[in-house]
Every structure is written in C-alpha cells, then in structure tokens.
C-alpha cells in the first residue's frame, strides 16, 4: 500500500483530531435544459427546512452557475458526518426531495471533504 492509498484515512484521522467528525459535502449537478425553474424552488424549500430542523448542519448554500443555468452546486458543512448520513437516509422529506429532483437532473457528483487547517 502506498502513502497515497493511506491519504483518505490520514485526512479523516487528522480531521477527527482537529475537531471531531466534521465534514463538508459538495454536490455538483447538471439539470436538464429548461428545468432550472423547477429545481430552484424545490431546493429553496428543502434547504429552509434543513436549516431550521438539523442542528448538525452548520452551513447549507445552493449556487447556480453564472455561466450555465443548468449547473448547480450545493455546499454543506456538518458538525458530524454520522448525523449527515443518518439524516440523508432516514428523513422522509429528504426521500421526497430526491424523488422530486430525479426527473430534472441529468447528472450529479457528491464528494466529502475534511478541513485540515
């Protein structure tokens, strides 16, 4: 195993040592042409509810590309990754949100990040 193979575990260990299991989630999505008008209100309503109900969610911001209205990015900071995972899997309104978004989304990418400084 190379040092590169150990990097994700080392970063996770460093993050825990620096302040627990905090995690940043970055979601980039491409919506179908002409669907941005349907996506924005779905995101706004869902994000407002998350901000109000989820204490472990410290930051939740949605962005739409200034250059391409089909491209969206969501930036989230959670104080606990386990809470984020539990939230995503068990909240009925999130399952509804995913189902409502599915017909509008062509592609998406989800990545987790840990703060190291």
N, C-alpha and C positions, 0 to 999 in steps of 0.2 A: 504494500500500500504506500502510495506516495504522500508527500506533505499536502499536495493538492486534494487528495481524497479525504484527508483529515480536516480540511478547511471548514466545511459546514459545521462539524461538531465543535471545532475550536471556537468558531464565532458564536455559536449558541452558548458554549460554556462561558465565554467572555461576557456575553450579554447578561447571563444569569448572575455572574459575579459583579457586574456593574449595577445591577438593579432589578434582578428577578427575571421574569419570563416575558418582559415587554416585547412587542412585535409590531412592525409596520407592515401593512398589507397594501400592495399596489395592484390595481386591476386596470388593465387597458382593454378596451373593447371597440369593435367596429360594428356599427349598426347598419342595417340595410338602408339603401338610398331612400330618402324621404321619411324615414322613421324617427328622426331625431325629435320631432314634435311630440311623439307619443312617449319617448323614453324620458325626456326631461321631467314631466310631471310625476311619473312613476318613481323616479329616483328621488325627487324632492320630497314627496310624501313619505316614502320609506325612510329616508335619511333623517327626517324630522322625528319620526317615531323612535329610531335607534338612538339618536342623541338624547331624547327625553327619557328613555327606559333603560339604557345599558350603561351602568356606571363604569364598566371596564373600558368603554370606548371613549378615549380622550379626544380624538380628532377624527372627523369624517367630513371630507370635502369632495365634491364632484366637480369635474372640469370637462369642458367641451373644447376641442381644438379650435383655435382661431383661424386655422388654415383649411380645415376639413371638417364640416359639421357632422360627418359620420363617425368621427373618432372621439371617444370619451375616455377619461381617466378618473379613477376613484382612488383617493389617498386616505388611508385609515391608520390611526395609531391606537393600539390596545395595550393596556397595562398588563394583560395576562393572555398569552396565546391560548391556553386551555379554555378560557372564557370565550374567546373568539370562535374557537372550533365548536364548543357547546352551543353557542348562540346560532351559528350558521346551520347546525344540524337539527336543532330542536325547536326553534321558534317557528310557529305555524305561519306567521306573517312573512317570514323570510322565504318559506317554501312557496307561498303565494306570489311573492315578488319575483322569484326565479321563474316561475311558470308564466307570469305576465310578461317578463322581459324576453323569454325564449323566442317568440315569433319575430322579434325586432332585431335580434343580434345575429350577425354573421360569424363573428369570431371574438374570442376574448382570451386574455392571458392573466393569470393570477400568480403573483410572486410575493414571498415573505422576505422581510429584511429585518436585521437587528442593528441597533445603534451600537457603535463601537467607540465613539468619542463624544 
